[in-house]
Amino acid sequence: MWGLQAMWQRHILFFMSDKKQPVPARTNPAPIKPQSNAGEIDAFIRQARTLAASATGSGRLILALDATMSRQPTWDLACTLQGQMFDAVGKAGTLSVQLVYFRGLGECRSSAFVSDTNALKQLMTRIECRSGHTQIGKVLAHALKQTATAKVNALVYIGDAMEEDIDDLAEKAGSLGLHGVPVFVFQEGHDSSAEKAFKEVARLSKGAWFRFDRRAAATLAGLLSAVAVFATGGLKALEARGRPEDRLMIEHLRGDGK
Protein backbone atom coordinates (compact mmCIF):
# COMPACT_ATOMS: atom_id res chain seq x y z
CA MET A 1 0.00 0.00 0.00
CA TRP A 2 2.81 2.44 0.85
CA GLY A 3 4.34 1.72 -2.56
CA LEU A 4 1.03 2.57 -4.25
CA GLN A 5 0.76 5.79 -2.27
CA ALA A 6 4.26 6.74 -3.38
CA MET A 7 3.27 6.18 -7.02
CA TRP A 8 0.24 8.45 -6.51
CA GLN A 9 2.41 11.56 -6.79
CA ARG A 10 3.34 10.91 -10.43
CA HIS A 11 0.02 10.47 -12.21
CA ILE A 12 -2.06 13.01 -14.06
CA LEU A 13 -5.56 14.27 -13.32
CA PHE A 14 -7.26 15.14 -16.54
CA PHE A 15 -9.01 18.49 -16.76
CA MET A 16 -11.91 18.90 -19.15
CA SER A 17 -13.11 22.29 -20.24
CA ASP A 18 -14.31 24.01 -23.38
CA LYS A 19 -13.74 27.46 -24.83
CA LYS A 20 -17.28 28.68 -24.23
CA GLN A 21 -18.04 31.23 -21.57
CA PRO A 22 -19.25 29.38 -18.45
CA VAL A 23 -22.97 29.47 -17.80
CA PRO A 24 -23.85 31.69 -14.83
CA ALA A 25 -24.49 29.93 -11.55
CA ARG A 26 -28.01 29.16 -10.46
CA THR A 27 -29.92 32.09 -9.14
CA ASN A 28 -30.41 32.36 -5.38
CA PRO A 29 -28.00 29.55 -4.53
CA ALA A 30 -27.88 28.10 -1.06
CA PRO A 31 -25.39 29.78 1.29
CA ILE A 32 -21.93 28.68 0.29
CA LYS A 33 -19.73 27.16 2.94
CA PRO A 34 -16.12 28.36 3.16
CA GLN A 35 -14.22 26.68 0.35
CA SER A 36 -10.82 25.06 0.40
CA ASN A 37 -7.91 27.41 -0.14
CA ALA A 38 -5.62 27.11 -3.16
CA GLY A 39 -3.16 24.94 -1.25
CA GLU A 40 -5.82 22.43 -0.28
CA ILE A 41 -7.13 22.27 -3.85
CA ASP A 42 -3.60 21.73 -5.17
CA ALA A 43 -3.14 18.97 -2.60
CA PHE A 44 -6.34 17.32 -3.83
CA ILE A 45 -5.14 17.50 -7.43
CA ARG A 46 -1.76 16.04 -6.48
CA GLN A 47 -3.47 13.15 -4.73
CA ALA A 48 -5.71 12.56 -7.74
CA ARG A 49 -2.62 12.42 -9.94
CA THR A 50 -1.40 9.50 -7.88
CA LEU A 51 -4.07 7.17 -9.22
CA ALA A 52 -2.18 4.70 -11.37
CA ALA A 53 -3.68 3.93 -14.76
CA SER A 54 -3.38 0.19 -14.22
CA ALA A 55 -6.55 -0.78 -16.06
CA THR A 56 -6.14 -4.40 -17.08
CA GLY A 57 -9.61 -5.75 -16.27
CA SER A 58 -12.24 -6.98 -18.69
CA GLY A 59 -14.54 -4.00 -18.16
CA ARG A 60 -14.20 -0.21 -17.93
CA LEU A 61 -16.80 1.95 -16.19
CA ILE A 62 -17.04 5.73 -15.81
CA LEU A 63 -18.66 6.94 -12.58
CA ALA A 64 -19.77 10.57 -12.96
CA LEU A 65 -21.04 12.78 -10.13
CA ASP A 66 -22.87 16.11 -10.01
CA ALA A 67 -21.06 18.14 -7.33
CA THR A 68 -22.94 21.43 -7.72
CA MET A 69 -24.32 23.30 -4.71
CA SER A 70 -27.84 21.86 -4.95
CA ARG A 71 -26.44 18.58 -3.65
CA GLN A 72 -24.87 20.12 -0.52
CA PRO A 73 -27.78 19.33 1.87
CA THR A 74 -27.49 15.60 1.21
CA TRP A 75 -23.84 15.40 0.18
CA ASP A 76 -22.55 13.73 3.35
CA LEU A 77 -25.19 11.03 3.10
CA ALA A 78 -24.63 10.69 -0.64
CA CYS A 79 -20.92 10.16 -0.02
CA THR A 80 -21.73 7.33 2.38
CA LEU A 81 -24.07 5.65 -0.10
CA GLN A 82 -21.70 6.13 -3.00
CA GLY A 83 -18.93 4.67 -0.86
CA GLN A 84 -20.98 1.50 -0.54
CA MET A 85 -21.42 1.55 -4.31
CA PHE A 86 -17.66 1.79 -4.78
CA ASP A 87 -17.32 -1.25 -2.52
CA ALA A 88 -19.85 -3.12 -4.67
CA VAL A 89 -17.89 -2.30 -7.81
CA GLY A 90 -14.69 -3.39 -6.09
CA LYS A 91 -16.13 -6.86 -5.56
CA ALA A 92 -16.45 -7.27 -9.33
CA GLY A 93 -12.70 -7.82 -9.39
CA THR A 94 -12.05 -7.26 -13.09
CA LEU A 95 -13.51 -3.78 -13.40
CA SER A 96 -11.55 -0.55 -13.90
CA VAL A 97 -13.26 2.67 -12.84
CA GLN A 98 -12.77 6.33 -13.73
CA LEU A 99 -14.20 9.07 -11.51
CA VAL A 100 -15.61 12.18 -13.22
CA TYR A 101 -17.26 15.14 -11.48
CA PHE A 102 -18.30 18.70 -12.27
CA ARG A 103 -18.98 21.75 -10.12
CA GLY A 104 -18.56 25.54 -10.06
CA LEU A 105 -18.11 27.55 -13.26
CA GLY A 106 -16.89 25.21 -15.97
CA GLU A 107 -14.94 22.89 -13.67
CA CYS A 108 -15.10 19.27 -14.82
CA ARG A 109 -12.41 16.77 -13.85
CA SER A 110 -11.61 13.11 -14.27
CA SER A 111 -9.19 10.64 -12.73
CA ALA A 112 -7.29 7.91 -14.52
CA PHE A 113 -8.93 4.50 -14.92
CA VAL A 114 -7.93 2.45 -11.89
CA SER A 115 -8.64 -0.96 -10.43
CA ASP A 116 -8.28 0.31 -6.85
CA THR A 117 -11.79 1.64 -6.25
CA ASN A 118 -10.97 2.29 -2.59
CA ALA A 119 -8.57 5.01 -3.73
CA LEU A 120 -11.33 6.56 -5.83
CA LYS A 121 -13.68 6.42 -2.86
CA GLN A 122 -11.19 8.30 -0.72
CA LEU A 123 -10.87 10.99 -3.37
CA MET A 124 -14.64 11.34 -3.65
CA THR A 125 -15.06 12.02 0.05
CA ARG A 126 -12.80 15.08 -0.33
CA ILE A 127 -14.90 16.71 -3.07
CA GLU A 128 -16.83 19.78 -1.91
CA CYS A 129 -19.96 21.00 -3.67
CA ARG A 130 -19.78 24.40 -5.37
CA SER A 131 -22.51 26.54 -6.84
CA GLY A 132 -22.73 26.22 -10.60
CA HIS A 133 -24.54 24.92 -13.63
CA THR A 134 -24.82 21.26 -14.62
CA GLN A 135 -22.31 20.01 -17.19
CA ILE A 136 -23.82 16.69 -18.20
CA GLY A 137 -23.02 17.33 -21.85
CA LYS A 138 -19.31 17.44 -21.01
CA VAL A 139 -19.60 14.13 -19.18
CA LEU A 140 -21.26 12.44 -22.17
CA ALA A 141 -18.74 13.96 -24.60
CA HIS A 142 -15.90 12.78 -22.37
CA ALA A 143 -17.29 9.24 -22.38
CA LEU A 144 -17.41 9.31 -26.19
CA LYS A 145 -13.76 10.38 -26.37
CA GLN A 146 -12.72 7.71 -23.88
CA THR A 147 -14.46 4.87 -25.68
CA ALA A 148 -12.94 6.00 -29.00
CA THR A 149 -9.53 5.37 -27.42
CA ALA A 150 -10.37 2.19 -25.51
CA LYS A 151 -13.76 0.56 -25.03
CA VAL A 152 -15.89 1.91 -22.17
CA ASN A 153 -18.54 -0.61 -21.14
CA ALA A 154 -20.84 1.63 -19.11
CA LEU A 155 -21.33 5.13 -17.71
CA VAL A 156 -22.97 5.66 -14.32
CA TYR A 157 -24.26 9.18 -13.69
CA ILE A 158 -25.52 10.39 -10.29
CA GLY A 159 -27.22 13.77 -10.08
CA ASP A 160 -30.37 15.69 -9.25
CA ALA A 161 -30.79 18.41 -11.90
CA MET A 162 -30.48 19.14 -15.61
CA GLU A 163 -30.02 22.72 -16.86
CA GLU A 164 -28.83 22.12 -20.40
CA ASP A 165 -30.20 21.73 -23.92
CA ILE A 166 -31.99 18.39 -23.88
CA ASP A 167 -31.54 17.98 -27.65
CA ASP A 168 -27.77 18.25 -27.24
CA LEU A 169 -27.80 15.64 -24.47
CA ALA A 170 -30.04 13.40 -26.55
CA GLU A 171 -27.64 13.57 -29.50
CA LYS A 172 -24.67 12.63 -27.34
CA ALA A 173 -26.63 9.88 -25.59
CA GLY A 174 -27.64 8.44 -28.96
CA SER A 175 -24.00 8.41 -30.04
CA LEU A 176 -23.08 6.56 -26.84
CA GLY A 177 -25.78 4.02 -27.61
CA LEU A 178 -24.36 3.49 -31.10
CA HIS A 179 -20.91 2.97 -29.59
CA GLY A 180 -22.24 0.45 -27.06
CA VAL A 181 -21.84 2.65 -23.98
CA PRO A 182 -25.10 2.52 -21.98
CA VAL A 183 -25.73 5.30 -19.45
CA PHE A 184 -27.12 4.21 -16.08
CA VAL A 185 -28.67 7.28 -14.46
CA PHE A 186 -29.32 7.44 -10.71
CA GLN A 187 -31.50 10.49 -10.05
CA GLU A 188 -31.49 12.10 -6.63
CA GLY A 189 -34.69 14.01 -5.83
CA HIS A 190 -37.87 14.39 -7.87
CA ASP A 191 -37.22 17.19 -10.38
CA SER A 192 -39.69 16.32 -13.17
CA SER A 193 -37.75 18.14 -15.90
CA ALA A 194 -34.55 16.40 -14.92
CA GLU A 195 -36.35 13.06 -14.77
CA LYS A 196 -37.65 13.50 -18.32
CA ALA A 197 -34.16 14.32 -19.59
CA PHE A 198 -32.45 11.57 -17.61
CA LYS A 199 -34.87 8.91 -18.81
CA GLU A 200 -34.30 10.04 -22.40
CA VAL A 201 -30.52 9.86 -21.96
CA ALA A 202 -30.87 6.35 -20.54
CA ARG A 203 -33.23 5.26 -23.32
CA LEU A 204 -31.17 6.62 -26.22
CA SER A 205 -27.94 5.18 -24.84
CA LYS A 206 -29.65 1.82 -24.23
CA GLY A 207 -29.03 2.13 -20.51
CA ALA A 208 -31.43 2.48 -17.56
CA TRP A 209 -32.81 5.08 -15.14
CA PHE A 210 -33.22 4.56 -11.39
CA ARG A 211 -34.27 6.69 -8.44
CA PHE A 212 -31.40 7.51 -6.07
CA ASP A 213 -33.24 6.67 -2.85
CA ARG A 214 -31.13 7.51 0.20
CA ARG A 215 -33.39 5.29 2.33
CA ALA A 216 -32.39 2.22 0.34
CA ALA A 217 -28.61 2.00 0.50
CA ALA A 218 -28.58 -1.79 0.11
CA THR A 219 -30.72 -1.57 -3.02
CA LEU A 220 -28.46 1.09 -4.52
CA ALA A 221 -25.33 -0.92 -3.76
CA GLY A 222 -26.94 -3.96 -5.35
CA LEU A 223 -27.87 -2.05 -8.49
CA LEU A 224 -24.36 -0.68 -8.95
CA SER A 225 -23.04 -4.18 -8.42
CA ALA A 226 -25.35 -5.26 -11.24
CA VAL A 227 -23.96 -2.48 -13.46
CA ALA A 228 -20.45 -3.76 -12.72
CA VAL A 229 -21.45 -7.31 -13.66
CA PHE A 230 -23.02 -6.01 -16.88
CA ALA A 231 -19.92 -3.95 -17.71
CA THR A 232 -17.67 -6.98 -17.34
CA GLY A 233 -19.90 -9.70 -18.82
CA GLY A 234 -23.03 -8.25 -20.42
CA LEU A 235 -26.57 -9.57 -20.11
CA LYS A 236 -25.38 -13.17 -20.02
CA ALA A 237 -23.39 -12.45 -16.87
CA LEU A 238 -26.42 -10.82 -15.23
CA GLU A 239 -28.60 -13.79 -16.14
CA ALA A 240 -26.00 -16.22 -14.82
CA ARG A 241 -25.65 -14.46 -11.47
CA GLY A 242 -29.43 -14.14 -11.16
CA ARG A 243 -29.74 -11.94 -8.09
CA PRO A 244 -32.88 -9.79 -7.61
CA GLU A 245 -30.98 -6.62 -8.59
CA ASP A 246 -29.67 -8.41 -11.68
CA ARG A 247 -33.19 -9.33 -12.75
CA LEU A 248 -34.33 -5.74 -12.15
CA MET A 249 -31.43 -4.45 -14.26
CA ILE A 250 -32.28 -6.89 -17.04
CA GLU A 251 -35.90 -5.68 -17.03
CA HIS A 252 -34.78 -2.07 -17.42
CA LEU A 253 -32.25 -2.88 -20.12
CA ARG A 254 -34.89 -4.75 -22.09
CA GLY A 255 -37.42 -1.97 -21.66
CA ASP A 256 -39.69 -3.81 -19.25
CA GLY A 257 -38.85 -1.62 -16.24
CA LYS A 258 -40.39 1.75 -15.47
VOLUM-285919 format. One line per field, with one value per residue (C-alpha): residue number from 1; residue in three letters; x, y, z. Coordinates in Angstrom, 1 decimal. Example, Ala and Ser with C-alpha at 12.3 -4.5 7.8 and 13.67 -1.06 7.14 Angstrom:
<recs>
resi = [1 | 2]
resn = [ALA | SER]
x = [12.3 | 13.7]
y = [-4.5 | -1.1]
z = [7.8 | 7.1]
</recs>
This chain:
<recs>
resi = [1 | 2 | 3 | 4 | 5 | 6 | 7 | 8 | 9 | 10 | 11 | 12 | 13 | 14 | 15 | 16 | 17 | 18 | 19 | 20 | 21 | 22 | 23 | 24 | 25 | 26 | 27 | 28 | 29 | 30 | 31 | 32 | 33 | 34 | 35 | 36 | 37 | 38 | 39 | 40 | 41 | 42 | 43 | 44 | 45 | 46 | 47 | 48 | 49 | 50 | 51 | 52 | 53 | 54 | 55 | 56 | 57 | 58 | 59 | 60 | 61 | 62 | 63 | 64 | 65 | 66 | 67 | 68 | 69 | 70 | 71 | 72 | 73 | 74 | 75 | 76 | 77 | 78 | 79 | 80 | 81 | 82 | 83 | 84 | 85 | 86 | 87 | 88 | 89 | 90 | 91 | 92 | 93 | 94 | 95 | 96 | 97 | 98 | 99 | 100 | 101 | 102 | 103 | 104 | 105 | 106 | 107 | 108 | 109 | 110 | 111 | 112 | 113 | 114 | 115 | 116 | 117 | 118 | 119 | 120 | 121 | 122 | 123 | 124 | 125 | 126 | 127 | 128 | 129 | 130 | 131 | 132 | 133 | 134 | 135 | 136 | 137 | 138 | 139 | 140 | 141 | 142 | 143 | 144 | 145 | 146 | 147 | 148 | 149 | 150 | 151 | 152 | 153 | 154 | 155 | 156 | 157 | 158 | 159 | 160 | 161 | 162 | 163 | 164 | 165 | 166 | 167 | 168 | 169 | 170 | 171 | 172 | 173 | 174 | 175 | 176 | 177 | 178 | 179 | 180 | 181 | 182 | 183 | 184 | 185 | 186 | 187 | 188 | 189 | 190 | 191 | 192 | 193 | 194 | 195 | 196 | 197 | 198 | 199 | 200 | 201 | 202 | 203 | 204 | 205 | 206 | 207 | 208 | 209 | 210 | 211 | 212 | 213 | 214 | 215 | 216 | 217 | 218 | 219 | 220 | 221 | 222 | 223 | 224 | 225 | 226 | 227 | 228 | 229 | 230 | 231 | 232 | 233 | 234 | 235 | 236 | 237 | 238 | 239 | 240 | 241 | 242 | 243 | 244 | 245 | 246 | 247 | 248 | 249 | 250 | 251 | 252 | 253 | 254 | 255 | 256 | 257 | 258]
resn = [MET | TRP | GLY | LEU | GLN | ALA | MET | TRP | GLN | ARG | HIS | ILE | LEU | PHE | PHE | MET | SER | ASP | LYS | LYS | GLN | PRO | VAL | PRO | ALA | ARG | THR | ASN | PRO | ALA | PRO | ILE | LYS | PRO | GLN | SER | ASN | ALA | GLY | GLU | ILE | ASP | ALA | PHE | ILE | ARG | GLN | ALA | ARG | THR | LEU | ALA | ALA | SER | ALA | THR | GLY | SER | GLY | ARG | LEU | ILE | LEU | ALA | LEU | ASP | ALA | THR | MET | SER | ARG | GLN | PRO | THR | TRP | ASP | LEU | ALA | CYS | THR | LEU | GLN | GLY | GLN | MET | PHE | ASP | ALA | VAL | GLY | LYS | ALA | GLY | THR | LEU | SER | VAL | GLN | LEU | VAL | TYR | PHE | ARG | GLY | LEU | GLY | GLU | CYS | ARG | SER | SER | ALA | PHE | VAL | SER | ASP | THR | ASN | ALA | LEU | LYS | GLN | LEU | MET | THR | ARG | ILE | GLU | CYS | ARG | SER | GLY | HIS | THR | GLN | ILE | GLY | LYS | VAL | LEU | ALA | HIS | ALA | LEU | LYS | GLN | THR | ALA | THR | ALA | LYS | VAL | ASN | ALA | LEU | VAL | TYR | ILE | GLY | ASP | ALA | MET | GLU | GLU | ASP | ILE | ASP | ASP | LEU | ALA | GLU | LYS | ALA | GLY | SER | LEU | GLY | LEU | HIS | GLY | VAL | PRO | VAL | PHE | VAL | PHE | GLN | GLU | GLY | HIS | ASP | SER | SER | ALA | GLU | LYS | ALA | PHE | LYS | GLU | VAL | ALA | ARG | LEU | SER | LYS | GLY | ALA | TRP | PHE | ARG | PHE | ASP | ARG | ARG | ALA | ALA | ALA | THR | LEU | ALA | GLY | LEU | LEU | SER | ALA | VAL | ALA | VAL | PHE | ALA | THR | GLY | GLY | LEU | LYS | ALA | LEU | GLU | ALA | ARG | GLY | ARG | PRO | GLU | ASP | ARG | LEU | MET | ILE | GLU | HIS | LEU | ARG | GLY | ASP | GLY | LYS]
x = [0.0 | 2.8 | 4.3 | 1.0 | 0.8 | 4.3 | 3.3 | 0.2 | 2.4 | 3.3 | 0.0 | -2.1 | -5.6 | -7.3 | -9.0 | -11.9 | -13.1 | -14.3 | -13.7 | -17.3 | -18.0 | -19.2 | -23.0 | -23.9 | -24.5 | -28.0 | -29.9 | -30.4 | -28.0 | -27.9 | -25.4 | -21.9 | -19.7 | -16.1 | -14.2 | -10.8 | -7.9 | -5.6 | -3.2 | -5.8 | -7.1 | -3.6 | -3.1 | -6.3 | -5.1 | -1.8 | -3.5 | -5.7 | -2.6 | -1.4 | -4.1 | -2.2 | -3.7 | -3.4 | -6.6 | -6.1 | -9.6 | -12.2 | -14.5 | -14.2 | -16.8 | -17.0 | -18.7 | -19.8 | -21.0 | -22.9 | -21.1 | -22.9 | -24.3 | -27.8 | -26.4 | -24.9 | -27.8 | -27.5 | -23.8 | -22.6 | -25.2 | -24.6 | -20.9 | -21.7 | -24.1 | -21.7 | -18.9 | -21.0 | -21.4 | -17.7 | -17.3 | -19.8 | -17.9 | -14.7 | -16.1 | -16.4 | -12.7 | -12.0 | -13.5 | -11.5 | -13.3 | -12.8 | -14.2 | -15.6 | -17.3 | -18.3 | -19.0 | -18.6 | -18.1 | -16.9 | -14.9 | -15.1 | -12.4 | -11.6 | -9.2 | -7.3 | -8.9 | -7.9 | -8.6 | -8.3 | -11.8 | -11.0 | -8.6 | -11.3 | -13.7 | -11.2 | -10.9 | -14.6 | -15.1 | -12.8 | -14.9 | -16.8 | -20.0 | -19.8 | -22.5 | -22.7 | -24.5 | -24.8 | -22.3 | -23.8 | -23.0 | -19.3 | -19.6 | -21.3 | -18.7 | -15.9 | -17.3 | -17.4 | -13.8 | -12.7 | -14.5 | -12.9 | -9.5 | -10.4 | -13.8 | -15.9 | -18.5 | -20.8 | -21.3 | -23.0 | -24.3 | -25.5 | -27.2 | -30.4 | -30.8 | -30.5 | -30.0 | -28.8 | -30.2 | -32.0 | -31.5 | -27.8 | -27.8 | -30.0 | -27.6 | -24.7 | -26.6 | -27.6 | -24.0 | -23.1 | -25.8 | -24.4 | -20.9 | -22.2 | -21.8 | -25.1 | -25.7 | -27.1 | -28.7 | -29.3 | -31.5 | -31.5 | -34.7 | -37.9 | -37.2 | -39.7 | -37.8 | -34.5 | -36.4 | -37.6 | -34.2 | -32.4 | -34.9 | -34.3 | -30.5 | -30.9 | -33.2 | -31.2 | -27.9 | -29.7 | -29.0 | -31.4 | -32.8 | -33.2 | -34.3 | -31.4 | -33.2 | -31.1 | -33.4 | -32.4 | -28.6 | -28.6 | -30.7 | -28.5 | -25.3 | -26.9 | -27.9 | -24.4 | -23.0 | -25.3 | -24.0 | -20.5 | -21.4 | -23.0 | -19.9 | -17.7 | -19.9 | -23.0 | -26.6 | -25.4 | -23.4 | -26.4 | -28.6 | -26.0 | -25.7 | -29.4 | -29.7 | -32.9 | -31.0 | -29.7 | -33.2 | -34.3 | -31.4 | -32.3 | -35.9 | -34.8 | -32.2 | -34.9 | -37.4 | -39.7 | -38.9 | -40.4]
y = [0.0 | 2.4 | 1.7 | 2.6 | 5.8 | 6.7 | 6.2 | 8.4 | 11.6 | 10.9 | 10.5 | 13.0 | 14.3 | 15.1 | 18.5 | 18.9 | 22.3 | 24.0 | 27.5 | 28.7 | 31.2 | 29.4 | 29.5 | 31.7 | 29.9 | 29.2 | 32.1 | 32.4 | 29.6 | 28.1 | 29.8 | 28.7 | 27.2 | 28.4 | 26.7 | 25.1 | 27.4 | 27.1 | 24.9 | 22.4 | 22.3 | 21.7 | 19.0 | 17.3 | 17.5 | 16.0 | 13.2 | 12.6 | 12.4 | 9.5 | 7.2 | 4.7 | 3.9 | 0.2 | -0.8 | -4.4 | -5.8 | -7.0 | -4.0 | -0.2 | 2.0 | 5.7 | 6.9 | 10.6 | 12.8 | 16.1 | 18.1 | 21.4 | 23.3 | 21.9 | 18.6 | 20.1 | 19.3 | 15.6 | 15.4 | 13.7 | 11.0 | 10.7 | 10.2 | 7.3 | 5.7 | 6.1 | 4.7 | 1.5 | 1.5 | 1.8 | -1.2 | -3.1 | -2.3 | -3.4 | -6.9 | -7.3 | -7.8 | -7.3 | -3.8 | -0.6 | 2.7 | 6.3 | 9.1 | 12.2 | 15.1 | 18.7 | 21.8 | 25.5 | 27.5 | 25.2 | 22.9 | 19.3 | 16.8 | 13.1 | 10.6 | 7.9 | 4.5 | 2.5 | -1.0 | 0.3 | 1.6 | 2.3 | 5.0 | 6.6 | 6.4 | 8.3 | 11.0 | 11.3 | 12.0 | 15.1 | 16.7 | 19.8 | 21.0 | 24.4 | 26.5 | 26.2 | 24.9 | 21.3 | 20.0 | 16.7 | 17.3 | 17.4 | 14.1 | 12.4 | 14.0 | 12.8 | 9.2 | 9.3 | 10.4 | 7.7 | 4.9 | 6.0 | 5.4 | 2.2 | 0.6 | 1.9 | -0.6 | 1.6 | 5.1 | 5.7 | 9.2 | 10.4 | 13.8 | 15.7 | 18.4 | 19.1 | 22.7 | 22.1 | 21.7 | 18.4 | 18.0 | 18.2 | 15.6 | 13.4 | 13.6 | 12.6 | 9.9 | 8.4 | 8.4 | 6.6 | 4.0 | 3.5 | 3.0 | 0.4 | 2.7 | 2.5 | 5.3 | 4.2 | 7.3 | 7.4 | 10.5 | 12.1 | 14.0 | 14.4 | 17.2 | 16.3 | 18.1 | 16.4 | 13.1 | 13.5 | 14.3 | 11.6 | 8.9 | 10.0 | 9.9 | 6.4 | 5.3 | 6.6 | 5.2 | 1.8 | 2.1 | 2.5 | 5.1 | 4.6 | 6.7 | 7.5 | 6.7 | 7.5 | 5.3 | 2.2 | 2.0 | -1.8 | -1.6 | 1.1 | -0.9 | -4.0 | -2.0 | -0.7 | -4.2 | -5.3 | -2.5 | -3.8 | -7.3 | -6.0 | -4.0 | -7.0 | -9.7 | -8.3 | -9.6 | -13.2 | -12.5 | -10.8 | -13.8 | -16.2 | -14.5 | -14.1 | -11.9 | -9.8 | -6.6 | -8.4 | -9.3 | -5.7 | -4.5 | -6.9 | -5.7 | -2.1 | -2.9 | -4.8 | -2.0 | -3.8 | -1.6 | 1.7]
z = [0.0 | 0.8 | -2.6 | -4.2 | -2.3 | -3.4 | -7.0 | -6.5 | -6.8 | -10.4 | -12.2 | -14.1 | -13.3 | -16.5 | -16.8 | -19.1 | -20.2 | -23.4 | -24.8 | -24.2 | -21.6 | -18.4 | -17.8 | -14.8 | -11.6 | -10.5 | -9.1 | -5.4 | -4.5 | -1.1 | 1.3 | 0.3 | 2.9 | 3.2 | 0.3 | 0.4 | -0.1 | -3.2 | -1.2 | -0.3 | -3.8 | -5.2 | -2.6 | -3.8 | -7.4 | -6.5 | -4.7 | -7.7 | -9.9 | -7.9 | -9.2 | -11.4 | -14.8 | -14.2 | -16.1 | -17.1 | -16.3 | -18.7 | -18.2 | -17.9 | -16.2 | -15.8 | -12.6 | -13.0 | -10.1 | -10.0 | -7.3 | -7.7 | -4.7 | -4.9 | -3.6 | -0.5 | 1.9 | 1.2 | 0.2 | 3.3 | 3.1 | -0.6 | 0.0 | 2.4 | -0.1 | -3.0 | -0.9 | -0.5 | -4.3 | -4.8 | -2.5 | -4.7 | -7.8 | -6.1 | -5.6 | -9.3 | -9.4 | -13.1 | -13.4 | -13.9 | -12.8 | -13.7 | -11.5 | -13.2 | -11.5 | -12.3 | -10.1 | -10.1 | -13.3 | -16.0 | -13.7 | -14.8 | -13.8 | -14.3 | -12.7 | -14.5 | -14.9 | -11.9 | -10.4 | -6.8 | -6.2 | -2.6 | -3.7 | -5.8 | -2.9 | -0.7 | -3.4 | -3.6 | 0.1 | -0.3 | -3.1 | -1.9 | -3.7 | -5.4 | -6.8 | -10.6 | -13.6 | -14.6 | -17.2 | -18.2 | -21.9 | -21.0 | -19.2 | -22.2 | -24.6 | -22.4 | -22.4 | -26.2 | -26.4 | -23.9 | -25.7 | -29.0 | -27.4 | -25.5 | -25.0 | -22.2 | -21.1 | -19.1 | -17.7 | -14.3 | -13.7 | -10.3 | -10.1 | -9.3 | -11.9 | -15.6 | -16.9 | -20.4 | -23.9 | -23.9 | -27.6 | -27.2 | -24.5 | -26.6 | -29.5 | -27.3 | -25.6 | -29.0 | -30.0 | -26.8 | -27.6 | -31.1 | -29.6 | -27.1 | -24.0 | -22.0 | -19.5 | -16.1 | -14.5 | -10.7 | -10.1 | -6.6 | -5.8 | -7.9 | -10.4 | -13.2 | -15.9 | -14.9 | -14.8 | -18.3 | -19.6 | -17.6 | -18.8 | -22.4 | -22.0 | -20.5 | -23.3 | -26.2 | -24.8 | -24.2 | -20.5 | -17.6 | -15.1 | -11.4 | -8.4 | -6.1 | -2.8 | 0.2 | 2.3 | 0.3 | 0.5 | 0.1 | -3.0 | -4.5 | -3.8 | -5.3 | -8.5 | -9.0 | -8.4 | -11.2 | -13.5 | -12.7 | -13.7 | -16.9 | -17.7 | -17.3 | -18.8 | -20.4 | -20.1 | -20.0 | -16.9 | -15.2 | -16.1 | -14.8 | -11.5 | -11.2 | -8.1 | -7.6 | -8.6 | -11.7 | -12.7 | -12.1 | -14.3 | -17.0 | -17.0 | -17.4 | -20.1 | -22.1 | -21.7 | -19.3 | -16.2 | -15.5]
</recs>
